[in-house]
Amino acid sequence: MKNYKFKIIAFIAILVVPTIVWFGIKYISPSTYEKLNYDLGEKRERTTIESIDQLASSGDVLAAYFADRAPFRSSLVSLYQKTNTKLEEKYDNELKPAIMASLYGTSISEIDSDDTAFNELFGGDTQADSQGSTSDNTGSNGDDSRTDDSEDGSGNEEEVHVHDWVYAGGQDASVDSWGYSIYFCSTCNLVEYRDWQNKLVDESYLAPVVVNDTTIMGRNGWLFLYGYGNISYYKAENIMTEEEMDSYMQTLLTLDELCQERGIKLAISIAPNKDQVYSEYMPTYTVLDEYKRTQRLVDYIKNNSDLAISYPISELEYCDRYWKIYYRYDTHWNHVGGFIGVQALYASLGMEVTDPTTIPVTQYDWGNVGDLIDLAGIDASSYAVDVDYHIWYKDEVEITNELGVDYNIANIYKAQSDCGNDEKLVLIGDSYRINMIQYLEADFGQSAFYNREVINSANDDILNCDVLVLQANERNDARIITSAQYIIDLFTNQ
């Protein structure tokens, strides 16, 4: 009987004591109470009881009312999110790959990462030189005793170099990274990555979870955009008809003709949606057609015109072998993604391109909170720090910030450089332009970058530029036509 009474008292204490302590803190130390009762960013109103009729109709209202006001609620929810995230990361990165590999072998997800587009963009077989060495550009066929031959001009073959390949380690495939082996030549220090293994991503059925009608909770902690029509592109629900693609192209051709009359080179740059590049982390959706809207549109334009247009989805997928290309908790590509976008743009214009695997790249912690966390109203402290990269690209070029503004937040940014190219570049685009700017400004003597929302401020720069770029993220491809039509009207009315 005594044991029974003790259990009752303990149960009542569990219910009552936290509330007493909570209100004690509130009145004794208001500052401590404010720290503990912080906003979780749930972007919703707390449950209220408007009348007794609500209680009579459903007990759920009363339960929700008290749940929203539970003692130490903010701290407990944050602790749960942090613990749950860390446990999921441990499971996804360590336990799940081991289980999947033991059941199915090392390759769980056959990720499409063909190097054809990458090699077409940068030329030759793909190599990665972490030291920036370019002493050889012939690639490797796995034969450690390969000999390179050339002619010395007299008709005699001359031995140039025999690589002495030495194994230098590597990494095993995981849910987040490709596996590979690293070899270097002991005589010329060339570095090569070989023996690629696909990421160990479990692509079994995962029900889609969408938060705030904006953010998709993906696999392994990845977040993706749902709103703003983005999911329609992923599911191929919005494929254009041939008539629509032709109309799109004709508008660009009209602008291109007007540009040529003024000696301006026009280029179109489309940044792929994050979910197109990292589809392996998306939950299970029915995709109606793998040949989707944007790729069809770009192929149609390339096959029926000479317009300079780029959509580097295959190149980005391939570069994921070496680096992350998009932020895990943000819609945008990171600086590696922006660099690939710039090189694809250059290729479309017939300019010289730089292979990112031949220059040093340094990883660092990205201190920003991803926009998808904000859109979902999720506690950012529940997520691990994201990463970004510094690409050591033409750091010797001196840049002058004409307006003295931060291009990460400014709608208008202008620069001058001593790169030796006197051409003036003008780019009209969206937020994906931001991680392209530092590379573009290093390659043009003058450059001006405009958020398309303020395109009416760009008239003088557009009329006096040498290269005009219309840029947009994939889901905003229609905005390219809006910008094009504005510039057509500008040229026509001059």
Phi, psi and omega in degrees: 000317179298320179297322179295315179296323179297319179297321179295314180298318180296320179296315179296322180296319179299323180284322191265317187302313179303322180293318179297314179298318181300310180288332174297315177298320183301319185266333181276319182223080181304325181294320177294321179299317180297321179295323182278336185254045184283162180284127179277358179069036184281351176054045175208158177276146176292149180298135177236158177248109184276329183203165178295333181299328178297318181292324181291327183280330182200134175283348181296328180296316180294319179297317180293324179299311181288328179296323179289343183240019181297142178303137177060026185301313183300314182294319182291319179295317179296319178298318178297315181297317181295314181296317181296320179296316180295320178295319179296319179296317178300315181295312184294321186271336186239304186285310183300313179302321180296318179294313181297319181294323180290330181274320190238359184095186188283338185252103181269312182251121178277084184283132180285104181222055179293136183271004184301308182297321179298314181292326176295324180287313187256348175085137174078184177284151184283133174224157175233121180241103186291347179260359180084014180286138176234036185288346179208143181225035184258349181080180182227140176253013178090358180267107185293346182250023183299138179249133174263130181239151173210170178263141184271006179100345180256009181090355179264139177282137183239129177289127183263307185198141173244117180287138174249089187284133179236130179291131185236021178104203182159200177213152177279152176295145176222182180293340186250346187218151172287153172264151181196166171244146180246133175234146172227151179274124184289347181259332181236358177067014174295138181246135177229143172259131182223180173054049183296139175237134179300151173301147182268070181262125177279111182257028174293171187303130174225114182297133178296135173237120182245127182255130178057026180059020183231324193239128177267130176276106184270187179284152174055033176081002179285144177244144181225156179279133176256317186285185180059029178077004186300319185294334179295326177292318182294319183275359180059044179267355188231034179298135183279148173284166179297325179295320179293319178295321180294319178298317178302311182295319182298322177298316180293323178295323176298316178294319181298320179297317178294323178295315180299324178299334181257007180072026181256135175268125182258139176218146178246128181236118181246122178270123181299148172297145182304320183291338176288325181278322183247048182297337181295340179262359178283148171293179187281115173235152173277115178263120188289329182202129180288340176269094195266180190307304190290318178298320176300314182297313181296316178298319180298315181295318180295323183282343186237010179200175175253018180298142176276110182219141181226143178210082195277051184292317181293321179297319179294318179299320180291319182293343175298342174299327186260321186216159167290143186253330177237156175290145182292324186246019184223155182285340193270158169284155179272196185289332174291316177301316178297322178296315178297320177300319179294317181295322176295322176299313179300318180299320180294334179268359181077020180270166177292138180244159180241124178287119183295341180279002179248007177228153182295142177227127183247128179273144175214164178285129178271115188279354184281155172272125182299145181296334180288331174293317178296315181297324181279344183071035183266148176291114185297332182292349178281349186246146178295158179293135178281170181238156172218183186219149169255121177263123184280076186246110174051043179294344179284344180288130180273125182252135174248120178277103188297322186262352180067034183243164176271114185292348177291337183234345185279142175285335180230130178220133180230144182216156170234149179219164178257035185290342181098351176261115186278358182292153177252126178257136170235127179239128176249120185197199181246199186293343177292344179293335190301314182276012172256339192299314188295339177273319180294318182293339179276352184246358180229140180298324175228142178211146178221132184236127184235133163295130185300343178292342179241033182300333180292349175270354187261004188308309184297318180294320179297317183291341185238027181259166176256329179229127180242123181242127171256118187239145176201150168290152185309316184290348180250029184301330179294335181289338174298318179293322177301314179294319181299317181294324177298316183288326174302314179296322180297313180294319184294326184272002179282000000 
